[in-house]
């Protein structure tokens, strides 16, 4: 059975800038912490997989002293967990209020895949409550209920770019790597999928559009909808989206490429500095 696994943040919805960042900063204010992340600073923090891990990166000796935090490691971990629980609450409220609509093509491709009998799942380093809320909004509650699995941050000890979340998903679903395709939005996510021997299509966002995606089968601006066409930024697959949308046939065409070493696929420049190429 063909399996399609979505990352959550930046794939199902453009959540980082308009959802997670404001929730982090509101949490910092509520707890009286001496930090507010700018959009640029948060872009750097996104290199760290997991919300708790991003918060924990604040814990320098100077920050601990300025914030009046305990120095005991267990107490600090407990404090970070408290911050993250509140941040998840604030973020989920934004999602359920409809402030973070699905990215172009997401609802369409989910409905096409379910109709075709594909098995769908989500694999994310975010908190489960956050992921499930985004999925319900992006896919619609009825479609979301038909997903075979949601794999989230605390399900594995190591976050992306480690492959743990994808290895867990494949094992739990009983999926074959050669029949599985991942949709990601970041270099960390792509590295995780590649390390799990899974083929990957990347849909970039404002935070990730300048990252390197050398092992992606295709890099697109988004999946595309009628009236909102995608841009193909790189391709190493036989898929050739028509009409400005990535359809199920395009994704299916990427699956055989999972059996080829990605580093051996040729690529040539596209306009804008990206690359395009066929499987050689």
N, C-alpha and C positions, 0 to 999 in steps of 0.2 A: 504493500500500500504506500502511495506517495505521501510523504509527511512534509508539511510546511511549518517552520518554527519562526515566529516573529520575536524580535526584541521588542521591548515596550517603549521606553523613552526615546523620542526622536524618530521612531518608526510608526507606532500606532498614532501618536499625536506629538506635536512640537511642544514638549513638556518642560524642557530644561529652563529656558529663559523666562517663560511666562507662568510656570508652575512651581518647579522645585526651588529656583533661586529666591523668589519672594517668600516661599514658605521657610526656607533656611533663615533668611534675614529677619522675618517676623519672630521666629523661634529665638534667635539671638537676642532680640530686643526684649522679649518676654522674660528671658532668664537673666537679663542684665549683663550679657556678655559683651566685652569690648571689641566687637567686630561686626562689620557689614560688608559683604562681598559685592564688589562691582561686577558688571557683566564680564569684564575682561578677567578679573581674578577668578570668577567662577569657571570660566573657560579653562583655566589652568587646573582647577580642582577636578574637572571632569576627567582628567587623566587618571584619577584614583577611582577604582571601581567600588561602588557601594556608598550609601549616604552616611552610615555610621563611620565608615573609614574616612570620608571627607571631613566630617566633624572632628574625628580624632586627630587629624593632621594639624589641627590648631594647637594641640597641647604641647607647645614648647614651654620651657621653664619660665620664660618671661610672661607668656600668656597665662599660665597657671597662677603666677603671682599677681598679675594685674586683675584677674577675674576672681581672686580669693578662693581658688579651688583647692581641694585636698590633694596631697601629693601621693597618697597611697594608690597603687595601680588599680586595685579592685574598686575602690571608691570612685576613681576617675572613670573607669569603664561603666559603672552604674550611672554616673552623671551623663555620660554620652548617650547611654541607652534612654535616659529620661528625655534628653533633648530630641533624640530621633523619634521617639514615640509622639511627641508633640508636633514635630515637623511633619510627620506622616498624617496626623489628624488635619493639620492646616492644608496640606497639599490635597488630601482627599476631598476636603470641602470645596476646593477650587474646581476639581475635576467634576464632581457631582453637580456643581452649579452651572456646568456647561461652559466654563471659561477656556477650555482646552479642546477644541474640536478635532476630529480625526484629520490626519494628513490626507492629501489628495490620493484617491485610488484605494485606500485601505478598506473601506466598507465594501466597495465594488469587488475587490479581489477576494475578500473573505467570503462573500456570497457566492462568487463563481467557484471557489475551491470547495465549499461545502456542498454545493449542487453537484459537483463532479465526484464527490465521494472521497476527497482528500482528507487526511487526518491533520488537524490544526492544533498548535500549541503555542505558548508564550514562554520564553526563557529570559529572565531579567535579573539584574543585581539589585533592583529596588525592593522595598518592602512589599509583602504579599498584598496588603490592603490597598496600597497605591496601584499595583499592577492590575488587580481585579477591578478597581474602579475605572481605570483608563480603558480596559478591555470592554467593559459594559457600555461605556459611552461610544467608543470607537466602532465596535462591531454591532452594537445593539444587543439588548439583553437576551433575546431569543438566540441570536447567533452565538453570543458568548457562552451560553449554556451548552452549546454543541462542541466546544473545544475539548480536546482529549486530555489536556493538562495545562496547568499554570505552574511554572517553576520559578521561584523567587529568591531574593537575596539570602535569607538565612537557611535555605535548603542545602547550601554547600559551604565549606569552610573558606574556600578561596574564590574571590570574585574575578570577573573578566579583567585582564586578558587570559587568565587561566581557563582551561577548557572545561572545568568541573561542571558548570551548569548545563552545558550541552551534552556532556557525557552522561549526566544524570537523566536528562530528558530522553535521550536515545535509549538508554537502558530501561527506563520506566515505561516508555511507549512501545518497546520492542521494535523499534524502527531500524531499518537497514541504512547505513550511511550513504550508500549509493542511490537510495530512493528518498533522500532527505535534503531539503533546501532550507537555508536560513536567510532571513532578511534582517540586516543590521544597518546601523547608521554611523558607526565609529570604528576607528582603527583598533581600539581595545576589543570591541565586539567581533570584528573580522578576525583578529588574531585568535580569539577564543574558539570561533567556529572552525577555523583552519586547523588549529591544534587538535580539534576533535574529529578531523578528517571529514568535515562537512562542507559542501559547496555553499557559497554565500553570494547574495546580491546585496549591494549597499545602496541605501537611499540617504543622501547627505542632508544635513541641515546647516544652519548658520554657524554652529560651533564646530562642525566637522568637515566642512567643504574643502578645507585646505590640507586635510590629512592624506596620508599615503594609503592606497588600497591595492597594493600590488598583487594580492592573491584573490581579489574579488573577481567573479565571473562577469559582473556588470556593475557599473556605478551610474546611478541616475539621480536626477534632482528630486524626484518623488515618483510614485507609481502612475500618476496621471489620471485624469478624468476628462470626459468630454467638456470642452471649454476651458480646461486647465491642463494643457499638454506638458508632458515631461521633457526633460533634456537628457540625452544619453551622454555622459561625461567620459566613460571608459567602457570598453567591452572586450571580453575574451571568450565570448560564447557565440553560438550560432543564432541566438535570438536577435530579431530585428523588429522592435516595436513599431507598429503601424498606427496611424491616426493619433499619435501623441499619448498613447496609453500602453502600459505593460499589462498584457493579458495572461491568462492561465497557460496558453500555449507557449508564450515566451518563457515563463518560469519552468515549464516542463522541458523546454529545450536546453535549459541550463543543467539539468540533472546528470546527463551522461558525462559532462565535463568534470564531475567530482571524481571520476576514475583516472583523470590525467594529472600529472604533477603540475601544479599551478605555475611554478617557476619556469616551465618549459613552454608556456603559451606565449606566442608572439603578440606584441601590441605596438600600435603606431599612433602618432600624435593626432588628437582631435583639436578642433578649434578651442581656444581657451587654455591650451596647455595640457589637457587630459589626453588619454590614449584610447585608441580603438584597434581591435584586431580580431581575427578569427582564430579558431582552434587549429593549430597546425600539426 
